[in-house]
Amino acid sequence: MGILEIKDVNKRFGGLQALGDVNLSVKQNTVHAIIGPNGAGKSTLLNCLVGKLIPDTGSVMFDGQSVLGRTPYQINQMGISRVFQTPEIFGDLSVIENIMIPLFAKRDGAFRLQAISSVDSQTEMRERAEEMLEEVGMQDKRHMHAASMSRGDKRRLEMAMCLIQEPRLLLLDEPTAGMARADTNNTIDLLKEISSTRNITMAIIEHDMHVVFSLAERITVLAQGTPLVEDTPDNIKGHPKVREAYLGETD
Amino acid sequence: MFGLNTKDTRLLLIVALLVVLAPFLLNPFPEGSALAQFNAGYPDLMQRFVIFGVFAIGFNILFGLTGYLSFGHAAFLGAGSYAGVWMLKLLTINVIPAIIISTIVAGMFALLIGFISLRRSGIYFSILTLAFAQMAFALAASVLTPITGGETGLQTSLNDPRILDAASEGGNIPAPSIFGLQMRDSFELSVGEWLFTFNTGYYLSGIIMVLAFYVAIRIFRSPFGLMLKAIKSNQQRMHYTGVNTRPYMLACFVISGMYAGLAGGLMVAMDPLAGAERMQWTASGEVVLMTILGGTGTLIGPVLGAGLIKYFENIFSKINDNLLHQWFAFLPDGMEEFMVTIIHPFIGKGWHLTLGLLFMGVVIFLPGGLVEGGQRIARLFSRKKPSGKDGATTRTEPAE
């Protein structure tokens, strides 16, 4: 049994079968990549996992509990965090505040009214946030306005915001999309370090084969809403079906 | 001090000091001089400064922190006012229960309206709040006449029960008071040409405004305040961070509504009269103007904005052509006529034009409001210091 079990998931938008009988199992503490050409249903699948979309049929179980019918914040509280294609951070706030908000959400749950105590008096929380900043190498940017940072730093910050919640499953939606090569390599290193030092399962949706093959332990290839094959990176590389899906018919 | 950092403590003390010294500060011109027209240190206006200050501080907790623009905040002001007058009629002429009940009633009203309106955000939220407020206004003026006094308004009368008070002697309607001290009681101090008035009602409202300001600072600096700022910044990320934004927004809306109710309660404590027009959309719009003019999201801004608008409303509307003729009497006749004609549309009933121009100027040139203006001036001075090499690198701090 994997930590994430997707069974017979179907999703239809009007006449378009976005997902057809998707079965997928993500094992605990692995890095699992989901690849596929444009329109293969990768993002739809991801949205079904985080509560943004509800599949028409099928089940999605996380650690033995169904995520279907739950809202995004409830699913996050179960231990699933998400990194977006374009980093979603709190642009108006400082870097350290960006880190403290998910920390409060982790400690206090979905809602707790603390209107009188001051944020500054929460020294323990601040220390943990500072540690996290150090871990991702952003300690000297702590008071920076988050929106004014580079794309790479925003990605790093978003990653830190997810990690400080100690999620059991981290979902990454094309984490290196639109990045320069150097930034991409930095992100790969960061992700490698995260997966080796923490008890964390990662599911990555990615276009960039370089990223996929340097990180993933298992790869699922999705085409036209259906998983084509699932295997180790080495086996995927030479798989004829994968070539066909990516490059078209080969006679 | 008071659980605030040094900067906030200083701000609080400055505000407290300004409130205490307002009777002096707002009366800089000697009685009977030509400029006495611009004095604002009389009780009625000073009361309005601090009461609308409370209203705007509360509005800013919602609009400044979360970015949700309520266009129906006057409904809470009105609900608070009606509740206050009823307390003065039924319970006691002492204003304390009236002020407390006003706040609570407005809070309950806000809970209901917020619960429904917060299902939408952006312009739809604004329209929903506006619709509710206009509904409340229309109901108060017509169907609810037994409770609200309809178009004539609700006021205290001789045969009110006032169950906590001893039967009033004499044939006068008792004036609102606090433990025997009447709100309209004033102590006048005459120093040479100057006359300073210290009014009970003003100081009661002033103390309450300082307290309200203090609570607002605490909210701004709390984890709750941080969550609200985060909702304003990126609601989507908030959902994927495990936060249920609805109760946060609702709590904020109710707190903001309670501030409005408190302001309504203070209004009737000063003058025990409540009318439906207090709920009208123009009143809701006014608090929006105050907040934006002063500086949205800043602590002191709304208070400044409220003061400025009330000052304009009272002082500019009082200037008339006769006064202008006096002022420009030193000019040759033709020039005098000309100046009076030019200025005429901006004064008296035309004060809205002046306010409109001022508002446009602020929004276009000082989007951060008066607070930003103050900061720019402060920076101008600090840059002149010889050691000020950090001038170029200072980032615009969020205005406090």
Contacts between the chains, C-beta under 8 A, distances in Angstrom:
chain1	res1	chain2	res2	distance
A	50	B	240	6.8
A	71	B	239	7.3
A	71	B	244	7.8
A	72	B	239	4.3
A	72	B	240	5.4
A	73	B	238	7.9
A	73	B	239	5.2
A	73	B	240	7.5
A	73	B	241	7.5
A	73	B	242	5.1
A	73	B	243	5.7
A	73	B	244	5.2
A	73	B	245	7.9
A	76	B	239	7.8
A	76	B	240	5.8
A	76	B	241	6.3
A	76	B	242	3.6
A	77	B	242	4.6
A	81	B	240	7.3
A	82	B	240	5.0
A	84	B	240	8.0
A	88	B	234	5.9
A	88	B	236	5.8
A	88	B	237	4.2
A	88	B	240	7.2
A	89	B	234	6.8
A	89	B	237	6.5
A	90	B	229	7.7
A	90	B	230	5.0
A	90	B	233	4.1
A	90	B	234	5.2
A	90	B	237	6.4
A	91	B	233	5.8
A	91	B	234	6.8
A	92	B	229	6.8
A	92	B	232	6.9
A	92	B	233	4.1
A	93	B	226	7.8
A	93	B	229	6.2
A	93	B	230	6.6
A	93	B	233	5.8
A	97	B	226	6.3
A	97	B	229	7.8
A	97	B	230	7.8
A	100	B	226	7.0
A	101	B	226	6.5
A	101	B	227	6.8
A	101	B	230	4.9
A	101	B	238	7.8
A	101	B	241	6.3
A	101	B	243	7.8
A	102	B	241	4.8
A	102	B	242	7.3
A	104	B	223	5.3
A	104	B	226	7.3
A	104	B	227	7.0
A	105	B	241	5.0
A	105	B	242	4.3
A	105	B	243	4.9
A	106	B	242	6.9
A	108	B	223	7.6
A	109	B	242	7.7
A	110	B	242	6.2
A	110	B	243	6.0
A	110	B	244	3.9
A	111	B	243	7.3
A	111	B	244	5.0
A	111	B	247	4.3
A	111	B	248	6.4
A	113	B	224	5.9
A	113	B	247	7.9
A	113	B	251	5.7
A	114	B	222	5.7
A	114	B	223	4.5
A	114	B	224	5.3
A	115	B	218	7.0
A	115	B	219	5.2
A	115	B	222	5.0
A	115	B	224	4.2
A	115	B	225	7.3
A	115	B	251	7.7
A	115	B	255	7.5
A	116	B	3	7.9
A	116	B	218	5.3
A	116	B	219	7.8
A	116	B	222	6.1
A	117	B	222	5.9
A	117	B	223	6.9
A	118	B	3	6.3
A	118	B	4	7.6
A	118	B	5	7.8
A	118	B	218	7.1
A	118	B	221	4.5
A	118	B	222	6.0
A	119	B	221	6.1
A	119	B	222	6.6
A	119	B	223	5.7
A	119	B	225	7.7
A	119	B	226	5.5
A	120	B	5	6.4
A	120	B	221	7.0
A	121	B	3	7.7
A	122	B	223	7.1
A	145	B	395	6.8
A	161	B	237	7.9
A	161	B	241	7.1
A	165	B	241	7.6
A	165	B	242	7.0
